[in-house]
Amino acid sequence: MDKKPKEEQFRKIITFTPPLYKQRYEFIKDLVGKYKPKKVADLGCADCTLLWMLKFCSCIEVLTGLDICASVMKENMHRLYPLAGDYLQPAERSLTITLHQGSVAHKDPCMLGFDLVTCIELIEHLEESELKEFPEVVFGFMAPSIVVISTPNSEFNPLLPGVMLFRHPDHKFEWNREQFQSWALETARHYDYSVEFTGVGHPPTGMENFGFCTQIGVFVRKYPQTSGSAQSENTTGTVYKTVFKAVYPSLKDEKYLQIAVVNEVIFTAETMKQSLLGHLMSEHEEYNDDPVERRSKSQPSMNFFSDGIGKLVVEKSMEPFVNGNLVYIPLKRIFSFPRVNQLCGTFDRLCKLIAGKVTLSSDGSAVVFNTEHENEEN
């Protein structure tokens, strides 16, 4: 049977849902979810889309991008800056994102120590001399635990409309499955990695023999990296140029932790204060027979709360109380709230973090609110 008519039919209708580039990135995200790497480098990061997606993965603490073209990174690096919400609610993890300009054919110590290295649609852009150096740089020098390499499957090209030779004018080559697997297996053998092959972009029904549109190799290092391997080359001079660096606010930073704790304490204490006053006001109104008087004030005087309630000793109580115009919210009660407890860890830590930042009772055992000013404003 002649394959040509069938190929021509698919050349006109083949589409990918979601788009092929998103499928490649989702493959990486799923891999991150499986292996939980802390340090990830994307070689050939281009417009930084993959880095932007990975910055939301909670396990990652270091994200690094490398590309030969600085202008493309600079046009898109704004996507990697922390947002206002990152400062209002700092994450518990630390996160640093860095972009470097340089070639994957060169070694630089800043690329050591990564758990996962991704090379998405990169190798087909390399000149022959660069491709020759690439395995030694990535698998020999960087030697991460996992390397993911994706590249076009040239066997799929007859199904793609408009593709005559290569899919992109900058491609130096495009391998079929046998060529890619032969290169990958030899590379894995030489550097003590195992490799599994898969891909994204399924062919149409009836054309499965063409394989995936994008072929992928997942390399996993067989043995732990020895101190005498890549680290011995730590004396290699810096060759990459840093074009971007962002350090995200984190609760591991004392400054941001203190802000988060103070805000949480104030919010919790304010919530408890409003609940207490609302409850006491309701009790008061049950005994107030004068509806005109009840409507004339938005809040009753605090003085009537004093009798009996003021006799409580705050340091021996977990319950908030009112004395005159002052509302006392015991710190131990605030510390019992899960979010405050989680942030501080210990009660002593709580006291240290809010010292001088929150109005406390004379003995430091309770947050104090003065309702006199609130009454005046109302």
C-alpha positions in Angstrom: 0.0 0.0 0.0 1.3 3.4 -0.9 1.9 5.6 2.2 2.0 8.9 0.4 -1.7 9.6 0.0 -2.3 8.8 3.7 0.6 11.1 4.8 -0.7 13.9 2.7 -4.1 13.6 4.4 -2.6 13.9 7.9 -0.3 16.8 6.9 -3.4 19.0 6.6 -5.2 18.0 9.8 -2.7 17.1 12.4 -2.8 19.2 15.6 -1.7 18.8 19.2 -3.9 19.4 22.2 -2.5 20.9 24.3 0.2 22.5 22.1 3.4 20.5 21.7 5.5 22.9 23.7 3.1 22.7 26.6 3.3 18.9 26.5 7.0 19.1 26.8 6.9 21.4 29.7 4.2 19.4 31.5 6.4 16.3 31.0 9.1 18.2 33.0 6.7 19.3 35.7 5.5 15.8 36.2 9.1 14.6 36.4 9.8 17.3 39.1 6.7 16.1 41.0 8.0 12.6 40.9 11.7 13.2 41.9 11.3 16.5 43.9 14.7 18.0 42.9 15.8 21.1 44.8 18.1 22.5 42.2 17.1 22.6 38.6 19.0 24.0 35.5 17.4 24.6 32.1 19.9 24.7 29.3 18.8 26.7 26.3 16.1 28.4 28.4 15.3 30.9 25.7 12.1 32.9 26.7 12.2 31.4 30.2 8.7 29.8 30.0 9.8 26.6 31.6 11.6 28.4 34.4 8.4 30.5 35.0 6.4 27.3 35.3 8.9 25.6 37.6 9.1 28.5 40.0 5.7 27.4 41.3 7.0 23.9 42.2 7.4 24.0 46.0 10.3 21.5 46.1 12.6 23.7 44.0 14.9 26.1 45.8 17.3 27.0 43.0 16.4 27.6 39.4 19.0 28.5 36.8 18.7 29.2 33.1 21.4 29.2 30.5 21.2 30.5 26.9 23.6 31.8 24.3 21.2 34.7 23.5 21.1 37.3 26.3 18.5 39.5 24.5 15.8 36.8 24.5 16.3 36.2 28.2 16.3 39.9 29.0 13.0 40.4 27.1 11.3 37.8 29.2 13.1 37.8 32.5 10.4 40.1 34.1 8.3 37.0 34.4 10.7 35.6 37.0 10.6 38.6 39.4 8.8 38.1 42.7 5.2 39.4 42.8 3.5 41.5 45.5 1.9 38.3 46.8 5.3 36.7 47.3 6.1 39.5 49.8 2.7 39.6 51.5 2.7 35.8 52.0 6.3 34.5 51.9 6.8 30.9 51.2 8.4 28.6 53.7 11.0 27.5 51.1 13.8 29.7 49.8 13.9 30.3 46.0 16.7 31.9 43.9 16.4 32.3 40.2 19.4 33.1 38.0 20.0 33.5 34.3 23.4 33.1 32.6 24.5 33.9 29.1 26.9 31.2 27.7 27.4 28.1 25.7 26.6 24.6 26.7 29.9 23.6 25.2 31.7 25.5 28.0 32.2 24.6 31.6 31.5 27.0 34.5 31.5 26.2 38.2 28.2 28.0 38.7 26.5 25.0 37.0 27.7 22.4 39.5 25.5 20.7 42.1 22.2 20.5 40.2 19.7 17.6 40.8 18.0 18.0 37.5 19.1 19.4 34.2 16.7 19.9 31.3 17.7 20.4 27.6 14.4 21.0 25.8 14.7 21.2 22.0 18.4 22.3 22.4 20.8 19.8 20.9 19.5 20.2 17.3 20.6 23.8 17.5 24.2 22.9 18.3 27.0 23.0 15.8 29.0 19.8 15.3 31.8 21.0 17.6 29.4 22.1 20.3 27.5 18.8 20.2 30.8 17.0 20.6 31.6 18.9 23.8 28.0 18.8 25.1 28.1 15.3 26.8 31.3 16.0 28.7 30.0 19.4 30.0 26.5 18.1 31.0 27.2 14.4 32.0 30.9 14.6 32.9 31.3 18.1 34.5 27.8 19.0 35.8 26.9 15.3 36.5 23.4 15.9 37.8 21.2 13.1 39.1 18.8 13.4 36.2 19.1 14.8 32.7 16.2 15.2 30.3 16.8 15.8 26.6 14.1 16.3 24.1 14.6 16.7 20.3 12.5 16.5 17.2 11.8 13.0 15.7 12.6 13.4 12.0 10.4 10.4 11.2 7.4 12.5 12.2 8.3 15.3 9.8 6.3 13.9 6.8 3.1 14.4 8.8 3.8 18.1 9.5 2.5 20.7 7.0 5.2 22.9 5.5 8.2 20.9 6.7 10.5 20.2 3.9 13.8 19.4 5.6 14.0 20.7 9.2 11.3 22.1 11.4 13.3 25.3 12.2 15.8 27.2 10.1 18.3 27.2 12.9 18.3 23.4 13.3 21.7 21.9 12.3 20.3 18.4 12.2 17.2 16.3 13.2 17.6 12.7 14.3 15.3 9.8 13.7 14.6 7.5 16.7 17.5 5.1 15.9 20.0 7.9 15.6 18.9 9.6 18.9 18.8 6.4 20.8 22.2 5.3 19.6 23.7 8.6 20.7 21.9 8.6 24.0 22.8 5.0 24.9 26.5 5.6 24.1 26.5 8.8 26.2 24.8 7.0 29.1 27.2 4.1 28.9 30.2 6.4 28.9 29.1 8.5 31.9 27.4 5.8 34.0 23.8 6.8 33.4 20.8 4.7 32.5 18.4 6.1 29.9 14.7 5.5 29.1 13.0 6.7 25.9 9.6 8.3 25.6 8.1 11.3 23.9 5.2 13.7 23.5 3.0 14.5 20.5 1.2 11.2 19.7 0.8 10.4 16.0 -2.7 10.1 14.5 -4.5 6.8 14.7 -3.1 4.5 12.1 0.2 6.2 11.9 1.8 4.9 15.2 4.8 3.7 13.3 6.0 7.3 13.0 6.6 7.5 16.7 6.2 10.6 18.9 6.6 14.1 17.3 9.1 15.0 20.1 11.4 12.2 21.3 12.7 12.4 24.9 15.5 10.6 26.7 15.5 10.6 30.6 19.0 9.9 31.9 19.4 8.8 35.5 22.9 8.7 37.1 23.6 5.1 38.3 26.0 6.0 41.1 26.3 8.9 43.6 28.7 11.6 42.4 32.1 11.1 44.0 33.9 14.1 45.5 36.8 13.5 43.1 34.7 13.9 39.9 33.1 17.1 38.8 33.9 18.9 42.1 37.6 18.5 41.3 37.2 20.8 38.4 35.9 23.6 40.7 39.0 25.6 39.8 37.6 26.1 36.3 37.3 29.9 35.7 34.0 31.7 35.3 33.0 31.9 31.7 29.2 32.6 31.9 27.8 36.1 32.3 25.0 36.6 34.8 22.2 38.6 33.3 19.5 38.2 36.0 19.1 37.1 39.6 16.1 37.2 41.9 16.0 36.1 45.5 12.4 35.4 46.7 11.2 36.4 50.2 11.1 33.3 52.4 10.1 32.5 55.9 13.6 31.1 56.3 14.7 34.7 56.3 14.3 36.2 59.8 13.1 39.5 58.4 10.2 38.0 56.5 9.4 35.5 59.2 9.0 38.4 61.7 6.7 40.3 59.4 4.6 37.2 58.9 4.4 36.4 62.6 3.5 40.0 63.6 0.8 40.1 60.9 -0.6 36.8 62.0 -0.6 37.7 65.7 -2.3 41.1 65.0 -4.9 39.4 62.8 -5.6 36.6 65.3 -5.8 39.0 68.2 -8.1 41.4 66.3 -10.4 38.6 65.4 -10.6 37.4 69.0 -11.2 40.9 70.2 -14.1 41.5 67.8 -15.6 38.1 68.8 -15.3 38.9 72.5 -16.8 42.4 72.2 -19.6 41.1 70.0 -20.5 38.5 72.6 -20.4 40.9 75.5 -22.4 43.5 73.6 -25.1 40.9 72.9 -25.3 40.0 76.6 -25.6 43.6 77.5 -28.4 44.3 75.1 -30.4 41.5 76.5 -30.7 43.5 79.7 -31.1 46.9 78.1 -34.8 47.8 77.9 -34.3 51.2 76.3 -34.3 50.7 72.5 -33.5 54.4 71.9 -30.4 54.2 74.0 -29.5 50.9 72.2 -29.6 52.7 68.9 -27.8 55.8 70.0 -24.4 54.2 70.2 -22.6 51.8 67.9 -20.8 50.3 70.9 -21.7 50.3 74.6 -19.2 51.8 77.1 -16.5 49.3 78.1 -16.8 50.2 81.8 -19.7 47.8 82.4 -17.5 44.9 81.4 -15.1 45.5 84.2 -17.1 44.1 87.1 -16.0 40.6 87.7 -14.2 40.2 84.4 -11.4 42.5 85.4 -10.6 40.2 88.3 -9.1 37.7 85.9 -5.4 37.4 86.0 -4.2 37.5 82.4 -1.0 35.4 82.9 -3.1 32.6 84.4 -5.8 32.7 81.8 -6.1 31.5 78.3 -9.3 33.5 77.8 -9.4 37.2 76.5 -11.1 39.7 78.7 -11.9 43.4 79.0 -10.9 45.8 81.7 -12.2 49.3 81.2 -11.2 50.5 77.8 -8.5 47.8 77.4 -9.0 44.4 75.8 -6.5 41.7 76.7 -5.7 38.8 74.4 -3.4 36.3 76.1 -0.3 35.4 74.0 -0.6 31.7 75.0 -4.1 31.6 73.5 -2.8 33.2 70.3 0.1 30.7 70.2 -2.4 27.9 70.4 -3.7 28.8 66.9 -2.1 26.4 64.3 -0.8 29.0 61.9 1.0 31.0 64.7 2.3 27.8 66.2 3.6 26.6 62.8 5.4 29.9 62.1 7.0 30.2 65.6 7.6 26.7 66.7 8.0 27.7 70.4 6.3 30.2 72.7 9.6 31.9 73.5 10.2 32.3 69.8 6.9 34.0 69.4 7.7 36.5 72.2 11.0 37.3 70.7 9.6 37.9 67.2 6.8 40.3 68.3 8.9 42.2 70.9 8.6 45.9 70.1 6.3 45.2 67.2 3.0 44.6 69.0 1.5 46.5 72.0 1.7 44.1 75.0 0.6 44.2 78.6 3.1 45.3 81.2 4.1 41.8 82.0 4.3 40.9 78.2 1.8 38.1 78.5 -1.0 39.6 76.4 -1.7 41.7 73.3 -3.6 44.8 74.4 -6.1 46.9 72.5 -7.3 50.3 73.7 -11.0 50.7 72.6 -11.2 54.3 73.8 -9.9 55.6 70.4 -12.2 53.2 68.6 -15.2 54.6 70.4 -14.2 58.1 69.6 -13.9 57.2 65.9 -17.2 55.5 65.9 
